[in-house]
């Protein structure tokens, strides 16, 4: 999992805009699920190989949440990274 820290809250783009941008960089992309918990996409040109299955890599983009510095890796994130 990768979490991006944003200085300011962003507006979630439309599903169409997500697909347009992701398709440029990832090839065939399909949105699935509801937007309640975040937008989920399958990147069909990138396959995750597991012991019993091969499935497209999944991307999930969620709404912004307030960042609590001491909650996420308190000993790793320096004050310089937050400014």
Protein Blocks (a to p, Z undefined) as FASTA:
>chain_A
ZZdddfbdcddddfklmmmmmmmmnopaddedjfknopcdddfkbccddfkbccdddddd
dddddddfklnopllmcfklmZZ
